[in-house]
Amino acid sequence: MEHETKIVMDDLTKVFYKKGNSITAIKNITADVKDGEFVCLIGPSGCGKTTLLKILAGLEKPSSGEYTIVQSDKERPLQSMVFQEKGVIPWLTVEENVAFGLTMRHLPKSYVAERTEYFIEKVGLRDFSKRYPKELSGGMKQRVSIARAFANDPEILLMDEPFAALDEQNKYLLQEELLNIWTETKKTVLFITHSIDEALLLSDRILLMSSQPGKIVADKQITFPRPRSVEEIRSNPDVAEQFVEIWQHLQTEVQKARA
């Protein structure tokens, strides 16, 4: 069955003004994301990937153009965002952090408790539910952020390099946990990464962006069957070919930016 469109971006442009100067972060971004799709954004540093996510999160307003997030249930929030770091509230326990969005929506306590416990279990933090963030490792804090985002049951999930600051072992574990939860929930995800391996592992599609001002210059379908593993991704010759194409694109765009 063909999935319906969940996110529509139509000619989005964002210009920042400072001290009489202007910087165009993104320009004429037009793209659709289907319901339940996992889409990765890849581009050189400074190409406006985070700006685009902030617009979709309602944290920035576009200078021109518009976007639509199709809301299937008015009781659900439009979006949740997972940042690279500092996404947890330091004075709340793991349990309170995960429950935060649900609590703010004044949902029944029994529902909040059930959903919070479920996602804490899914990310492997049951034994740490009463701990505070200062008692957790970086990987654990990101688990809390992911659990909170999924527990809140948004229409779309926006993730800004959530695993970039983690060591390789924690990164692989969290990628696997994220995929397990996504497979179960089929949440629509827009995910920023600089890692080509990560994008090939996680995504249904990869949107390649140009150097600043960021534009979408390619839309790659990833047809490698799920479930996937890092080992399979790295050993598959077809995926290796896609890796090289994306790598060459990034190299070209970085050289353009330097020029």
Phi and psi in degrees as a GROMACS rama.xvg file:
@    title "Ramachandran Plot"
@    xaxis  label "Phi"
@    yaxis  label "Psi"
@TYPE xy
-71.95  130.147  GLU-2
-77.1433  147.253  HIS-3
-78.0825  157.671  GLU-4
-73.7484  134.086  THR-5
-106.49  -40.2098  LYS-6
-123.203  130.031  ILE-7
-120.635  121.212  VAL-8
-112.964  121.37  MET-9
-122.998  101.116  ASP-10
59.2933  40.2676  ASP-11
-71.5778  129.498  LEU-12
-133.81  140.041  THR-13
-132.635  121.777  LYS-14
-116.228  128.709  VAL-15
-101.089  137.621  PHE-16
-115.933  132.619  TYR-17
-152.357  123.643  LYS-18
50.27  46.1304  LYS-19
80.9192  -4.36557  GLY-20
-106.568  157.132  ASN-21
-127.463  141.83  SER-22
-127.226  123.028  ILE-23
-88.8884  110.588  THR-24
-78.4184  -49.4594  ALA-25
-131.766  153.939  ILE-26
-142.65  125.102  LYS-27
52.3652  47.2164  ASN-28
-77.7488  116.921  ILE-29
-129.8  119.796  THR-30
-165.584  155.646  ALA-31
-119.138  148.448  ASP-32
-126.632  129.089  VAL-33
-81.4211  156.76  LYS-34
-59.3735  127.031  ASP-35
85.8551  -0.298066  GLY-36
-79.6322  147.775  GLU-37
-110.111  109.142  PHE-38
-117.488  129.566  VAL-39
-104.037  142.423  CYS-40
-106.229  125.687  LEU-41
-128.043  137.356  ILE-42
-173.434  167.269  GLY-43
-63.8514  157.653  PRO-44
-56.0991  137.666  SER-45
83.1686  12.0104  GLY-46
-89.3974  1.68177  CYS-47
97.5913  13.7357  GLY-48
-60.9696  -47.7405  LYS-49
-66.7682  -37.6893  THR-50
-58.151  -43.4809  THR-51
-61.2003  -44.9735  LEU-52
-64.1434  -39.2462  LEU-53
-64.4374  -34.0949  LYS-54
-64.6196  -46.4184  ILE-55
-66.2489  -26.2023  LEU-56
-83.7313  -6.22635  ALA-57
80.941  13.3995  GLY-58
-91.2779  -17.4615  LEU-59
-134.124  151.717  GLU-60
-104.357  135.807  LYS-61
-67.1471  148.996  PRO-62
-73.5114  -33.3665  SER-63
-154.798  166.722  SER-64
84.7448  179.813  GLY-65
-152.974  165.304  GLU-66
-140.436  157.142  TYR-67
-134.536  132.752  THR-68
-111.266  114.463  ILE-69
-71.6841  121.241  VAL-70
-97.5554  116.992  GLN-71
-88.4159  -20.005  SER-72
-145.828  115.514  ASP-73
-66.8114  -14.2513  LYS-74
-82.2959  -14.3865  GLU-75
-95.6145  146.707  ARG-76
-67.6536  152.737  PRO-77
-66  -43.7001  LEU-78
-151.554  156.988  GLN-79
-128.391  148.153  SER-80
-124.956  135.233  MET-81
-111.829  120.645  VAL-82
-91.9869  172.957  PHE-83
-64.5268  -39.2058  GLN-84
-160.233  175.491  GLU-85
56.8744  34.1868  LYS-86
-93.0871  -10.2207  GLY-87
-97.2433  154.167  VAL-88
-90.069  115.729  ILE-89
-64.3561  -27.5472  PRO-90
-91.6295  4.79928  TRP-91
-110.673  146.795  LEU-92
-70.5711  171.402  THR-93
-53.5353  -49.2054  VAL-94
-59.194  -44.622  GLU-95
-69.9267  -35.1506  GLU-96
-63.4464  -48.3928  ASN-97
-63.7639  -35.695  VAL-98
-81.5404  -7.72865  ALA-99
-54.1872  -52.9887  PHE-100
-62.363  -40.375  GLY-101
-65.4116  -40.9069  LEU-102
-64.6736  -41.7086  THR-103
-63.8302  -23.1951  MET-104
-88.4098  1.51217  ARG-105
56.6836  42.4014  HIS-106
-79.8031  161.79  LEU-107
-56.427  139.018  PRO-108
-58.9672  -37.0063  LYS-109
-65.6302  -38.9077  SER-110
-67.6272  -44.0932  TYR-111
-59.5543  -46.3926  VAL-112
-63.1209  -43.7331  ALA-113
-64.6409  -46.5347  GLU-114
-69.5575  -38.1701  ARG-115
-63.5484  -47.4093  THR-116
-61.4562  -39.4202  GLU-117
-62.025  -47.2295  TYR-118
-78.7322  -27.6135  PHE-119
-62.7887  -40.3929  ILE-120
-64.9543  -41.3452  GLU-121
-61.9128  -32.8917  LYS-122
-99.0232  10.5943  VAL-123
73.2194  33.0191  GLY-124
-118.475  22.4564  LEU-125
-56.8258  -40.3753  ARG-126
-77.2801  -3.34709  ASP-127
-118.811  13.9481  PHE-128
-62.5621  -26.1858  SER-129
-97.9514  2.97776  LYS-130
-81.5033  157.837  ARG-131
-99.0465  157.417  TYR-132
-52.5242  -33.7837  PRO-133
-64.104  -17.826  LYS-134
-94.5718  3.71704  GLU-135
-112.096  154.15  LEU-136
-77.3091  170.739  SER-137
-60.2105  -41.1767  GLY-138
-63.914  -39.1207  GLY-139
-64.9545  -40.3795  MET-140
-61.485  -38.7092  LYS-141
-69.2224  -32.8248  GLN-142
-60.953  -41.2757  ARG-143
-61.4966  -45.3281  VAL-144
-61.3557  -42.3958  SER-145
-67.2929  -44.2102  ILE-146
-60.9466  -42.9292  ALA-147
-63.1331  -42.2934  ARG-148
-63.3582  -46.619  ALA-149
-70.7258  -37.6233  PHE-150
-60.5936  -34.7726  ALA-151
-71.9634  -12.2288  ASN-152
53.9847  55.7397  ASP-153
-76.3738  166.214  PRO-154
-64.5523  -42.3399  GLU-155
-134.396  156.228  ILE-156
-119.732  125.258  LEU-157
-109.97  126.589  LEU-158
-128.995  120.073  MET-159
-105.815  91.8464  ASP-160
45.3392  54.4915  GLU-161
-65.2415  -20.7835  PRO-162
-110.696  6.76232  PHE-163
-62.3093  -33.3019  ALA-164
-89.6256  2.52333  ALA-165
-94.621  156.088  LEU-166
-71.1627  164.44  ASP-167
-57.6741  -41.7444  GLU-168
-63.7423  -48.2087  GLN-169
-64.4502  -36.9529  ASN-170
-60.5427  -47.1973  LYS-171
-63.7796  -40.8487  TYR-172
-62.7512  -43.6335  LEU-173
-72.0472  -34.309  LEU-174
-60.1141  -43.0309  GLN-175
-64.8934  -43.1021  GLU-176
-65.1473  -41.1724  GLU-177
-60.4455  -45.0382  LEU-178
-63.9104  -38.5432  LEU-179
-61.6051  -45.1278  ASN-180
-68.9169  -42.023  ILE-181
-63.0719  -41.0264  TRP-182
-59.9489  -35.9964  THR-183
-76.4929  -42.5298  GLU-184
-91.6808  -25.7655  THR-185
53.4007  42.4627  LYS-186
-72.3476  144.188  LYS-187
-75.2267  122.455  THR-188
-124.413  132.597  VAL-189
-116.726  119.267  LEU-190
-128.296  120.992  PHE-191
-88.8718  134.425  ILE-192
-151.186  153.771  THR-193
-101.068  -5.95022  HIS-194
-93.318  116.729  SER-195
-66.1321  -41.4762  ILE-196
-54.6932  -46.3675  ASP-197
-62.6716  -43.7311  GLU-198
-63.4916  -42.843  ALA-199
-66.895  -33.063  LEU-200
-71.1806  -42.7638  LEU-201
-89.5412  -35.3105  LEU-202
-96.3575  157.73  SER-203
-87.9315  -34.0656  ASP-204
-140.282  151.502  ARG-205
-122.838  124.429  ILE-206
-98.259  118.839  LEU-207
-93.5193  131.055  LEU-208
-109.714  151.583  MET-209
-82.2145  172.848  SER-210
-67.9135  168.371  SER-211
-58.5012  134.904  GLN-212
-73.5551  137.192  PRO-213
-68.6525  126.61  GLY-214
-128.592  154.384  LYS-215
-84.5806  116.697  ILE-216
-108.91  -11.3667  VAL-217
-157.753  148.859  ALA-218
-130.48  105.84  ASP-219
-104.483  124.982  LYS-220
-82.8215  131.564  GLN-221
-104.739  106.524  ILE-222
-99.8817  0.353779  THR-223
-58.4243  126.53  PHE-224
-64.15  149.664  PRO-225
-97.4351  155.831  ARG-226
-71.4633  152.219  PRO-227
-117.731  159.393  ARG-228
-132.892  159.99  SER-229
-59.9628  -40.291  VAL-230
-61.2714  -43.7308  GLU-231
-66.6077  -40.7965  GLU-232
-60.272  -42.9874  ILE-233
-77.0143  -20.8084  ARG-234
-100.046  -11.1848  SER-235
-81.4879  122.991  ASN-236
-64.3788  -34.4131  PRO-237
-66.4303  -40.6862  ASP-238
-68.7238  -37.5317  VAL-239
-60.4159  -36.3059  ALA-240
-65.1892  -41.0217  GLU-241
-66.3527  -37.6667  GLN-242
-57.3473  -47.8608  PHE-243
-62.5627  -41.7051  VAL-244
-61.2561  -44.3251  GLU-245
-67.7418  -41.3824  ILE-246
-59.737  -44.5789  TRP-247
-64.3518  -37.7943  GLN-248
-60.6552  -47.4623  HIS-249
-61.9925  -43.278  LEU-250
-59.9536  -42.5019  GLN-251
-63.0227  -44.4488  THR-252
-68.7826  -36.2657  GLU-253
-64.4904  -40.9791  VAL-254
-64.6961  -37.8834  GLN-255
-62.2404  -43.2102  LYS-256
-63.7059  -39.8517  ALA-257
-68.9768  -33.6738  ARG-258
